[in-house]
Amino acid sequence: MDGTSADAAWDYIVVGAGSAGCVLANRLSADPDVRVLLVEAGPKDRYPWIHIPVGYFKTMHNPRTDWCLKTEPDPGLNGRSLAWPRGRVLGGSSSINGLLYIRGQAQDYDQWRQLGCTGWSYEDVLPFFRAAEDQERGADAYHGAGGPLAVSDMRVRRDVCDAYVAAAEEIGIPRNDDFNGATQEGAGYFQLTARNGRRCSAAVAYLRPVRHRANLTVMTGVEVRRITVAGRRATGIEARVDGAERRFAARREVVLAAGAIHSPHLLELSGIGRGGELRRLGIPVVQELPGVGENLQDHLQARAMYRSTRPTLNDEVNDPWRKLLIGLEYVLFRRGPMTMGASQLCIFARTDPALDTPDVQFHIQPLSCDKPGEGLHRFSGFTASVCQLRPESRGRLLPRTPDPRDPPAIHPNYLATPTDARVLVAGMRLARRLAATRALQPFILAEIDPGPAVRSDAELLEHARNTATTIYHPAGTCKMGIDPMAVVDPRLRVRGIAGLRVADASIMPALVSGNTNAPTIMIGEKAAAMILEDARGAPAAVEPAAVA
């Protein structure tokens, strides 16, 4: 499954073996008469920490598995730059993320449909969520069983997390044991993309079971330089493999699944994008699409941290003997703290009772630290981060040079609208309401972040501008739609170029209200179904035109 020849031609070439790309490779290669090539810039997923749920502490900000991107100084964050982890390994970001399985709200997808994205309402996408899922609790109207992606209950529960559920109920937020079912609002434990205490990345779920297929080739270490185009049709890709320039031809389609940063970047390096930017860099304009790299959206989190009156995970990890026991428990039984996701408890809430649906999300962790990879605090502590679910602010990506090895300039444009600032501050105040409840007060020795000196709305907003960070959900940079700024149509075809699609989080016209891995896998499922459907109605594939 790992070899190819320089002059090989494929029916489909999928660029990027991430959350959507692995799905596409699996589904498109189900027909033995179709040849599929999946290329990934990063290595195989052999690094052991990838497959241990808590291993995100070792894989994020690690060039072995992460692109280690950084944003430009952001005015909304008082000129700070943020690290933006993106997976660079088989499985993409699903191999380094926090394993949290959240789909978003039904209303998110209904809004996509209202924006002109026919076939993307919640009723339309629910079957693809269900088809992907192997739900530990079994199948029902909202969930599937027997699909590739394992979805399981949290194996570790903590007193402070239980107290947060009680605190939420105390202030009128209901308990919710299924955020992906009938309603999202409420407090409860996350489900994880894990099986038997091991991460279930998109590579584990979709590639491993089909690695025997003779018609599927997966190549790692492939640096795609551009998409080749003849006339108005994509014909393949140019790439660097082991230091040599290679060309790979596609008889039917090239599908970009390189993610919200790299898919628009590859389009522009191929001459498909904003004419002014392309001419500035001396890239010939193949197809002018002003929306490429625009519409960038992300969830920004502001953290509340507390010194705890009771021991937390900080104490266990900082004690050498207890840390050894944690490792032994995992090795012997696949249980304990090493099976934890990035957060344990979730709360979806409304900052205004007049709202129809939640506008903020809390991630609750029974630990505290300055940032992943830097170690836990030496004192007992826990964290509640809050993010606004539907930011109005829009950022952009800009290519720096024509060299594919130079990442684009990332301008998130956080907190650029009054609504975004107001909702984030309201979420920070809601965190304090939770902390003041009878259920949580016995756990809190002191609020250490933002701290009692930060009181007014203006002070809270300034604190957020100085300390808030990404929660790793970039999207929207090749948006789907029917307006002039749309990059792809509702069937994910790049406008003006035949034989080329985009299928990843970049096609979201508006960011979903929650974590983005499950929606991106759904996008891969739906994209594969549309590609196969279009192929059945299309004339027989022909050999691509030669690339000059």
C-alpha positions, 0 to 999 in steps of 0.5 A: 500500500506504500509504493508507486511509480513515477508514471502511474495514473490514478482515478482519484488523488486525495491530498491530505490524510487527515480527518476527511482525507482518510474517510475519502480514501476508504470510501472511494477505494471500496470499488476495486476497479477504482485506483486511489492515491492518498498523499500525506506530508507527514510520517506514518502514525507510528509514534506511540504517544499518538495512540494514547489518549493523553498523548496530545500533551506529547504530540501538539507543538512537536514537529514530529507530528505537528505543523507548528504553525503560528499566527501573525500578531493579532490586534484583537489579542493586543498584538500577541501571536498564537501557536496553531497546532495542525496535525502533520501525520497520518490521521492529521489533527485527529491524531493529535487532538483532544479526542472530543466527539461533538457534532455542533447544533442542528441549527448550524447545518440548517443555516448552511442550507439557508445560505444556499448549500443545498443538501447540507441541512441537519436532516441531510447530514445526520445519516453521514454522522450515523454512518461514520459512528460506532457508538458504544451505547448502541444505535438510535435515531441520532447515533450509529453502531458498526461504523468505522469511528469508535465513540465511547464514554469517558472512562475517568470521572472526577468529583470536581467534574460531577460538582460542575454538573450539579453547579450547572443545575443549580443555576438552571442549566440542565444535565445532558448525557448526549450533546449529539442527540435531541438537544445540545444544551446542558452539562455532562461528560464528553464522549471520546473518539477512543476504543478500549483506552486507545485513540481512534484517529481517522487513520485508525478508523478508516485506513487500517481496516482497508490497508490490504486493498490493492487499489489504494496507495497511501504515501507519506512524506509527500510535499505537494507543490501544486495542483496541475491544470490543463485548460479548465481541468485539474489533471493531478499534482506535482510533489516532492518525494524523498528530495525528488520532483514527482508528478501524479496524474488523476483520471477523474478528480483531485480532492484537497483534504489538507485542512483549513490552512493548507487547502487554500494555500495549495489552491493559491500556489496553483494559481487558483485564488485572489488575483492580486495576491497571486500577481504579487507573488508572480504566480500565474492566475489560472482561476480567480476566486476572491474567497480563497483564504478568506472567511477564516474562523476559530473558537477563542477560549478564555480560561478560569483557573482555580486553586483547589481545596482537594487533590486534583490530577496535578497532585498525581502527576507531580508525585513520582510514585503515583505517576508510575502507578498511572502508567502501570494502570494504563499498560495493564488495564487500559484505565486511569488518567492516561485514557483521558481526553483533553477535557472531561466535562462539557457545558453548553449554555446560553449567556442570554435566556432569550437565545434559542440555542447555546452560544458558549461552550465550557471545557472542564479539566481536573488539572491546571497548567499554563499550556499543553506540554509545559507540565501541570502546576505544582499545586492542586488546581482545575480549569474551566475554559469558555469559548464563544460558539459562533464568532462574527469575526472573520480572518484571512490567510495570505501566501508569503512566497510561491514556495510551498515550504513557506506557510501562509500568514495567518490573520485570525482577527479575533474579537473584532466585533462588539458581539464577540467581545460581549459574548466572551465576557458574558461567558467569563462571568458565567464561569464565575456564577458557576464557581459561586454555587453551593456545589463548587464552593467546597472545591475552590480555595481561590480563583487564580485566573483571571483573579479577584482583581479583574472585576469590570467587563472592561477588565475581563475583556482586557484580560482575555485580549492578553491571555485567551488562546485558540481552542484549535478549530480553524475553518471556513477558508474555502467556503461552500456556497453560491455567493461570489465569495464561495470557493466551492459549490454545494457539491464541493467542486471548486468553481471554474475548475473541473475535476477538483474538489475541497473536502475538509473544515475549510468548506464550512460557510460558518463555524459549527457550534462545537468541536470540529473533528466529528463534523470534518469526518462527516464532510469526508463521508458526504464528499465521498458519497457525492463523488461516487454519485457524480461518477455514476452519472458521468461518462467514462473517465479518460486519460488526463491531458499531459502536463507541460 
